[in-house]
Amino acid sequence: MKQIRHFLFTAIIVAVLTAGIGYWLQQVIARMPISAEASRQAVYIKSLLGQHFWAIAFLFALIVGVMVYSFIAFRQKKGELLDGDYIEGNTGLEILWTIVPLGVVIWFAFLGGQSLTFMEIQNDNPLRVNVTGRQWSWSFEYPEYGIITEELVLPEDSQTLLRLRSTDVIHSFWVPEFGPKQDLLPGGEVRELRVNPSESGEYTLACAELCGKQHALMLADVIVMPRGEFDAWVRAKIAENPCLDGDQVGCGEKLARDNGCLACHSVDGSQNVGPTWLGLFGREEALDDGTVVIADVEYIINSIREPAAQIVSGFQNVMPAAIGESLTDEDIEAIISYIETLQ
Amino acid sequence: MSFFKTAMGRGLIYQVIGHIAGMAFIFGVRFGLGLPVFERGGLVTPAAEASWVFGGVVGTLAFLKGTGVLDDWLKWWRGLSTPDHHEDKPGWQKYFNVSMDHKIIGIQYGYTSILVFILAGIFALTFRTELLTPAADILKVTGNTPSDILDFFNTMISLHGMLMIAAILLGVGAMINYLVPLLIGAQDMAFPRLNAFAYWINVPGAVLVVTALFLGGVDAGWTGYPPLSSNLAKLGFQTFFLGVYMIGFSSITGGINVIVTILRMRAKGMSLFKMPIFVWAALATAIIQFTATQLIGLSFQLVMFQRLFGMNFFNAAQGGNPVLFQHLFWFYSHPAVYVFILPGLGVIGELLPVFSRKPLFGYKFVALSSIGIALIGFFVWAHHMFTSGMASYLRVPFMYSTLLVAVPTGVKFFSWVATLWRGRISFQTPMLFVIGAITIFLLGGITGPPNGTVSTDLYLHDTYWVVGHFHATMFGGFVFPLFAAIYYWWPKMTGRQYNETLGKIHFWIMFPAFYLQSVSQMLTGLYGMRRRIGEYEVALDIQDLHILITVAGFAIALSVVIFIYNAVISLRRGEKAADNPWHSRSPEFQVASPMPVHNYDVPFEVVGEPYDYGLAGSSYIKFASTTAPAAD
């Protein structure tokens, strides 16, 4: 009879704790970015996480509930030194609490595999976007439209196939509201991530793999818009390419942006990883070997082609050599025209 | 200044001299070859990299020579003989000199662990302070930009992580070295000289890791993934990798020593299933240490060679593969977390029956679950890499193997609470820490499966959720059990009793503070906080949680200060401890406090089960003669 009372009270404690913790955890999920359900992938993650959280609530309540009840019911009274009941174990129970958890974890692994499969369903004709990560900026190329942008603009309710690569170290693509993340590898390796944005709005892309000094600030805007608006945006973007209509300065600005120059070189005089471009052209720069040079055309070409050759005093050479290799002479000319205007 | 006359003081001086000599040698060679010796920027430049590495190697060898830990081996090499035992001189100096007594080595591991723990804790408080505000603005000193603050932040988190791991490995060494021979009735470890070596090699290793702080720092986290860590801009990576490499020798040599000791040196009558449960945990730990540590040494060595010799192991542009590093690294570093927790879980199993006055429920299952965790632990490493870009089909099998870890871990939890059920529980300080350990390890354990399940992990990976999860496993699996062990065996180590009230205050600050810290970390991660960022987006609206985490971190530091104060006053004027203050059946509590120099002057024989509390007239051991009857 006393045994039954022990079990009854414990069961009540466990039930109350499970309900309380489980309820609170569902509130937590409601505050999470995936609860915006901004992509189909986020919905699957949220649903599975919800089930995990109920399991967490129950297991925490079960162990802590039994412990708390034992502390109350089976404590040593003051000054006593009595022994507890002599129970060495129970093989049946041990087998039970090996087999049941085994079944439960296999079930959860199955659910995990299933939800992964759903997340990776491939739709026909997805929008392809080539995403490039570099220390410490992002750029997005839409190969079908020939445009390169600094913010990621996506149409609502259709699949986007993100083809990810890095030019230097490992980065990771993560928009919390979309759910999944995927690392970007250097050396020409391409990794893919599929997302189906389902909710128009503005989000933030963040690098989720430590990538050096400014890792925390490696962010980009993500804008999801209805299909019609997206098409209009694409048309406008194609039309505004200054490099096609002979605007040297505008073309230089665009190249500087698309190639990530502006991630490290400010144009407003603020201090950053590299020297600011404001007032650069014609300025006297003190180099770290003690000499002084005038920032003319030759110096700037040199600094882009061979970033390690002349280092401005107080800075370190962290500029990726790949940038200089990918730009044509005409590109650099345009960039210099742009720098000249920054006085 | 008598510290500098000890092996420790001498070794450190030798290390500095050896390091400088090694560097000078490379400088000389480079000078002779006409290579640049000093580039712009002096000693901390890529041109000096080889000098720092060679200096580090020579310095480590010089440290070992300076301490004298190699002396017996060097004598044998020359054909000379040495005494079997080296007696230690009494006094505090013995803890700073080379000793072959496993108890002294255990205490050496222990205080070194606590020193490294404090240093790594100070690093944590430093970067936690920065996280009080979203912008990188608090650690501002004259002349540094927000960008410099972020760089410093990255170094702090990296060194915090690696030094904490060093501290934990040292703490594991402390528990295993001190306890295993006592619990199995051995006079010492199987290879006492190797045991001393395994301790001393840690010291130059830890010094090298800390040196990275002054060589530009390290900015890739404790995991040190290339290509970031192979970028020559940060020289600190070399001493960081080299230091960890040296510490790895400790695990490998310590591991084989523990395995042999347990398998060959048990008291008469102690079959494997009559060993104290901690010994099972130590055996499982040692198997992992002995077989997996090589892989982290190898992965770090390959990055060092990539930097030094241009061998492009992980340079994708030259046919290398950066993901390969992650496989090698995690093949050790996942099992390593079981190295960190298994001894702690052993302590829980050891102490629960004593303070519940009831046998350990399902002894055989608890014992085998340690081995089960260790073995499954070898097949789960790639769950750290679900987002890494490895072959995507590999993710599903690794999800299944990872979730299987929950099964033996569950057996432990169920058996622990079944031990409490219908016991007679008392709540002295060691028991409080055991209770804290169980619930916190539970928190760490149950927050694991969402990380092991691929689709939820794609969200959770590299967020603060993971930070909360593993801090819970480390505090529950290591920190709380370590404190439980220190309080419980304090009388055996020192012959004195600690202050019970201060012990309880320590617990009642650390326990709630840890919950606050860990749960808040998990919440910020769920709300979108990435790991390893010194500046977070205001829009996430998580500043309040960050303030809580930081305040809780400082509270934990305060509780550790109280612990140290308690230890110091107990050593100075603590009351003399009884031989068996906890009424334990364990053999070490059947002899005097502090533990006699050669452990058991009279050998014992195992005549019963280790945890038969409540079985009238039974005892675990019996001494060979009639001098000291085994008490219950």
Interface residues (C-beta under 8 A of the other chain):
Chain A: H6 V28 I29 R31 M32 P33 I34 Y44 I45 L48 L49 H52 F53 A55 I56 L59 F60 I63 V64 V66 M67 S70 F71 F74 R75 Q76 E80 L81 L82 D83 G84 D85 Y86 I87 E88 G89 N90 T91 L93 E94 W97 T98 P101 L102 V105 I106 F108 A109 L111 G112 G113 S115 L116 M119 D168 V169 I170 S172 W174 P176 G179 P180 K181 Q182 D183 L184 L185 P186 G187 G188 E189 R191 T204 A206 C207 A208 E209 L210 C211 G212 K213 Q214 H215 A216 L217 L219 Q271 N272 V273 D288 D289 I311 Q316 N317 V318
Chain B: R40 G41 A136 T145 S147 L150 D151 N154 D219 A220 G221 Y225 P227 L228 N231 A233 N315 A316 A317 G320 P322 V323 S356 R357 K358 P359 F361 G362 Y363 K364 F365 T387 S388 G389 R395 V396 M399 Y400 L403 L404 A406 V407 G410 V411 F413 F414 S415 V417 A418 L420 W421 R422 G423 R424 I425 S426 F427 I435 I438 T439 L442 L443 I446 T447 P449 P450 T453 V454 S455 T456 L458 Y459 H461 D462 T463 L523 L526 Y527 G528 R530 R531 R532 I533 G534 E535 Y536 E537 A539 H583 E609 D612 Y613 G614 L615
